[in-house]
Every structure is written in C-alpha cells, then in structure tokens.
Amino acid sequence: MPVERRQALEIDWFLPTNGDGRHLTSSGLPKVALFQQGERAPTLGYLRQVVRAAEQAGFDGIMVPTASGFEDPWLITAVLAQEVRRLRFLLTLRPGVESPAYSAHRAATLQRLSDNRLDLHLVSGSSRFEQRSLGDFLEHDERYARTAEFLQVFQGAWHGQTYPHQGRYYRQEAGGPLAADARVPAIYFGGASAAAEQVGAAYAQTYLMWCEPPPMIAERIQRMRELAAAQGRTLRFGLRLHIFAAATDDEAWAHVERLLDEIPKDAIDRAQRQMAAYESVGQSRQTSLVKGRGRRARELEVSPNLWAGVGLVRGGAGTALVGNYEHVAERIEHYHALGVDCFILSGFPHLEEAIHLGAELLPRLRRISAGQG
C-alpha cells in the first residue's frame, strides 16, 4: 500500500452548546449536575464570544455538537456564522432525526450565507435511550445502514437526482441541483464498530476518532485505510480530545488533580453506570481506558501525557493531553506522524482556553505544520 502523504494540520475548537465552565462536568454528556454556581449557560451572547475568540486565536474551524440538551446546531450555526469571516463551522447532525434532502437544502443555504464555510459531521447515535427520546427507534447497526443511505440521498439531492430513489429508509423523487454555486460540505464521520467503519470507508472525507494511545490509533488508521482502499477511496483522519496545557508539566498535572478532587465519588459511579449502558463501541473503548486504574491524576495517564480522567464523568471524548506546551505539541506531532491531520480540541472553559491555547499552543502547532514538505 502506498505511503500516505502528510497534510497540513487542521486545528479546530469546540462550541459548548449545552453549557460551559471550568469543571470536567461543565460541558458534554452525561450531564452530572454537581456545580451550579458559576456555570455558564449557552446563551447567544456567550457563544458569540467563544466563536469570536476561536477565530481571533487562529483556529481553523469550530465543531457545533448535537445531542439531547444541546442547542439546535442549524440555528446556532446560521446565527454565529455571521459573527466571523474566516472560521469554518463543522455542524453535527443525526440522520435519525433529519431528512437527507431537506438537510441538503439547509446546508446549501448555509453555504451561501457563510461563503462556503460549512462542513458536516454525521453522528448515528450512541445510546438507544437518547435516540428513542428523539423519536428514533432503530437499533445500532440499522442506524449506520440508514446513515449510508442518508448520504446517498443527500449527495443525490445536492447534485440533482436524475432518477427516483427507492431505498429501505428513504424515498426521493428526481430533481434539479440545489446549489451549483456552493461547495459540497465535506463529510466528517466517526464510529468504532464494524458497521460504522464500513460507512466511514465508503462516504467520509475525514474519519474522526476519540483520542486513544498512539498504538491503538495507528491500528485503527491502518484498518480504515485498507477498508477505504478496497473501495478505491482514501481518507484523512481526525482526533477529538481535550487539552490541559501550562508552562510546566507540574502546573498542568496539578490542575487536573484539582479537577478530580472536586468530583464526589458517587458522581463518578453514576456517570460510569450511565456510560456503560451505551451501545457505542467507541464509548466502550474510552471507558475501558480507566478500568482498573486509580483515581489520582497520574494513575489515569494511559500513555505519555495522555490522560483518561475526563472519561470518568464525561461521555464521548474522554481523554486529554496534559503537560507543558512543548510536550503537548510533541504528542500532537506524534499523532500527525501516524496520519492524523485534523485535531478538534477543547478546554474548560472554552472561552478562556481558546484565547490561552491560541497564544501558547497554536504557534507551536503551526510551526509543525509549516515544516511539512
């Protein structure tokens, strides 16, 4: 198999549309109500500040998530795209609650409104409980089969479906192209199950993963390259992770130790039980990283500077890079050398950390990117 050429780094930020703050439980799922005082609601004013800070800091884009308890990503993106001029928006959508043709129509409108700064992140769903609360009653593998068909119809609607589509999940009549003057949004997609990998290999431009130790990521990249090559395709790869960086390693580790100290043990137990009920293979991989480990910060270091402590109480992305700025940049460079070209980062809180990391970490990462031939 030919060697994949390394590309320039894409460094994105995360928009906390279900709340923000300095605690590990401040943003994301499951929502463990521990710290009410001082927490920040996802008001339009606050989200505007985060988006502006991300652009001014030099991030390439920002992920707009979706889940129960998060603000609607289409509405948020439509408003916030007008606040900045360069920042791209990676809008997350769920095929189980979206019509593919109408999603294409909305995406085409947003491309025109944003000067082609929209890309799409498709999430098939990780928990039957949450999916059913949204009116989606398909089980795990069927959700991924539907996602594949969703993307077929989406692409057909965008370019102009020349023949009717009669599928298992969707029916679509022929029609003209939606947006000849707009760029087709790039598709970002993740999932660690066999069903998800097949969809990613066939349809994604960027295959996203939650961060794991480098040998685990290398194995997944190799497998996905092989699956994509079997279909005559190539993929780029992305990682979603948190960052706790400081001037020294000791400062960074002391900070995450304090974050752990403020979490009651029963809250960790509740979150772990909740996440254990997810069908998501990716979630199981994240949760397995903390199994059998202690509850002190360094005991949760699963590879150099990679910390699994976030995953004690937060679903989804449960790992973070912890250390001084140079060490964190070196770890990102290591993943880049493995074939990861896109990094979607976050911190607590997202406003201050966008500014902080924009000043201290991004210049180091840009030097890495500029050094590629």
N, C-alpha and C positions, 0 to 999 in steps of 0.2 A: 504494500500500500504506500502511495507517495507521502512524503513528509508534508504536513500542513504548514503553510507559511504563517508566521505570527503576524497579527494585525495590530494596529494602534489600539491602545486601551480606550474603552468607553467607560467612564466613571459616572454613575447615576446616583441620585439621592432618593429618599422615600418620603411620601407625604402622609402624615399621621391623621387620616380622616376619621378615626374613632377616638381621638384624644391624644394628649401628649403630656410629657412631664419628665422628671429625672429618674423615675423608678423603672425597674425591669417590667413591671406590670402596667406601665402607663399607656402603652400602645400595643395593639395586636390582640390575638386570641389565644386561649380563652381569657375573657375579661375577669380577672380576680379583683373584686372591689376591696382594696386594702387601704389605699391612700387617697382620700377625697380632698383634703385640704391642700391647696396649692397646685392641684392638677389643672390642666388647660383643656377646655372644650374645643372641638374642631370648628370654631366659628370662622366665618368667611374672612374676617379681619386677620385672625391668626394664620390661617392657611395662606393668605396673601403674603404675609411676612416670610413664611417658610419658602415659598416659591421664589420670591424676590431674592432671599438670601442665597438659595441654591444657585440661581443664575449669577449673582454677583460673586459668589465663591468660585465659580468656574466649573461647576458640574455640567455634564453634557445633557442630562435628562433627569426626569423625576418619575418614579413609579407611583401611580394612583391606584390604591388597592380596592378590593371589594370583598365584602363578607357581611353577615348579619351584624348590625350595629355600626357599620361604616356608612358614611355619606355616599350618595349615588355618584359613581365615578364619571358618568357622562356629564351630569350637570356641573360638577366641580371642575372638570377639565374645560368645559365650554367657557366658564367664567374666568378661570385662572390663566388660561392661555392668552388672555388679553392683557395680563399683568406684566408679561415678559416678552422679549423679542427673539431670544436665541434658544432658550431651554426647550428640549423635546419633552413630550408627555407620553409615558408608557401606561396606557389605560387598561385596567384589568376588567375582563368581562367573563361571565359564566354562560356557556351555551345552553345550560338547562333552563335559564330564565330569559333568554334573548332569542329573537327571531333573526336568522342569519341575513336575510335580505334587508330587513329594516335596520339591522346593525350596520350593514354596508352603507345604507343611506345616511345614517347618522355619522358614520366615520367619514364619508365623503364630505359632508357639511363641515365637520370639524377640521378636516384637512384644509378646506378653503378658508375657514375662519382663522386658522393658525399658521398659514403659509407653510403647509406640509410638515408640521412638527408633531404629528400623531403617529404612534405605533401601538400595537395591541398585544396584550398579554392574556392568553386564554387559560382559564382555570376550570377544570372539570368538576371540582368539588372533592373535599377530603372527608366529609362526615355525612352519613345518611341523615342524621338528625337535623343538621343545619339545612341540607338540601331540601328535606321534606318541609321544613318551616317556610321555605321559599316556593313550595308547590312542585318540587321535582322529586319524583318517586322512583327513578331508575337506580339500579344498583351499580357498583363500582365499574365493572368492565363495560357495561352498557353505556355509562356516561362517556367513556372515552370513544366508543364506537360512534356515539352521537356527535362528539366533538369533531371527529374526522369528517362526518357528513356535513356538519355546520360549516367547516372550512371550504368544502367543495361548493356549497351553495353560496357562501359569502363571495368566493372568488368569481363564480359564475355571474352573480348579480353585479359585482363591481365592473366586470369587463363586458357585460351584456350577454345574458344567457340565450344562446341561439336555439335551444331545444328545451322542452319541459323536463324538469327534474322530478322523478317519482322515486323517492327513497324510503327507507324504513322509518325515518323520523321527520322528514320534511318533504313537502311538495312545492314546486316552484314553476310558474309558467315562464316562457321566454320573454325577454325584454331587452331594451337598449342599454348601453353602458351608462353607469351612474356618474362617473367623474373622469372624463377624458383629460381634464386639466389638472387632476390631483394625483399625487403619488400614492400608490397602493401601500397601506400601512405594513411595515414589517411585522411578522408574527413571532412573538416570544412565547415559549411553551415549556412547561416542566412536568415532571411526574416520574417516579422511580419504578413503577410497576411495569410488567411486560406489556400490558395493554397501552400504557402511556408512552412507553418507548417507541412502539410502532407508530403511534400518531406523530410523535415528535420527529422521527426519522423521515416521515412522509411529507410533513407540512410545515414544520418550523423553519424559520431562518436562524433563530437563536434558541438553543436549548438551555433552559435555566435549571440550576440546581441549588439547593441549600448547601452551605459550605460544610464539608467534611474533611478529615485529614487527607493530605495530598495523595497517598496511595489509593484511597477509596475514590477520589475524584478522577485520578488517572485511569483507573479501571473503567469507570463509567464513560469517560470520554472515548476511550478505545472502543468500547462496545457500541456506543452511539455512532461513531464514525463508520464502523462496519455495517450497521443497520442502514445508515443513510447511503453508503456506497452501493449497497445491494439494490437500491432504488435509483441509482445514478445521480445522487444528490450529495452535497456537502453541507455541513453545519458549522456555525460558530457557537461558542459556549459562553454561558454567563453564570455568575455566582451571586447569591443573595446572602449578605451577612452584616453583622453589626461591628462597630469599631469603638474601642476604648483605648485611645492613644494619649500619651502625655510626654513630657520632656524626658522622663526617665522610666525605666521598667518598674521601679519600686512605686512610683506615683500611680502608674496605671493599675498595677495589681492591688494596691491599697484601695483604690477607688472601687474596683469590682468587689473587693472583700466587704466594703461598707454596704454596697448594694445588696449583697447576700444577707448581711447581718440584720437588715431591716425587714426581712420577709419572715413571717411566722411559719413554723414548720407545717402547721396544718394547711396553710395556703399552698405550699409545695405539694403536699399529699393530694389535695383536691385537684390541682392542675394536672398532676400526673395521672390520676384516675380518669379525668376528662379526656386527656390526650390519648390514653390507652384505648379508648372506645372508637377512635378514628379508624377508617379503613385505609387511609393513606399509607402507602409503603414508604414514601419519603418521610412522613412524620414518624413512622416506626424507626427509621434509620436515625433520625435526630434524637428520639427518645432513648435509643439504645446506647447512645454515647455517654449518658450519665448513669447507666445501670452499674451497680456495684462500686460506685465511687463515693467518696466522702462529700461533705457539704462545705468545705473550705475552698477558697478560690483556686489555689494551686492544685488541689486534688481533682479539679474539673478541667485541668489543662490536658487535652486529648492528643495534641501534637504541639511542637514548639509554637508558643504564642496563640494557639487556637483553643478557645475557652468555650465549654459547653454549658456554662452556668445559666445563660439566658433561657435555655431549653427546660430548666426546672419549672418555670412558671409561664412560659410563652409558647404557644403553638406556632407552627411554621418555622421560619428561620430561627434556630435555637443556638447558633454559635456566633462567636465574636473573635476578632483579632484583638489581643491585649498586649500592650507593650509600648516602648518608646517609638517615636515617629519613624526612625530608620528601620527598626525591626519590623514594624507593621508594613512598611513599604517593601521590605525584602520578602516578606511572606506573600504579599500580593504579586510581586515579581515571580516568585516560585510558581504560583498558580498560573500566571501568564505564560511561563515557560512550558507548562503542561498543556496549554492550548486554550486557556480561558481569556477571552478578550473583553468581556463585559462584566463589570462589578457594580452591583446595586447595594449601596451602603446605607446605614442608618446609625443614629446615635440618640442619646437621651439627655436633654430634649433635642428635638430635631432642628429647632431654630438656632440655638446657640452652637450646636455641634456642626451645623452646616458652615457657619462662619469660622469656627475653630479649625475644623479639618480642611476647609478651603485655604486657610492661611498656612497650616503646618504640614498637612499630608499631601494635598493635591500637587503642590510644586514638585515634590519628590517623585510622585507617580508620573507627572508629565515628563520628567527627565528620563524615566524608564521608557515611556512611550516614544519619545524623540530619539532614543538610542537604537530603536529597531531599524534594520535596513529595509 
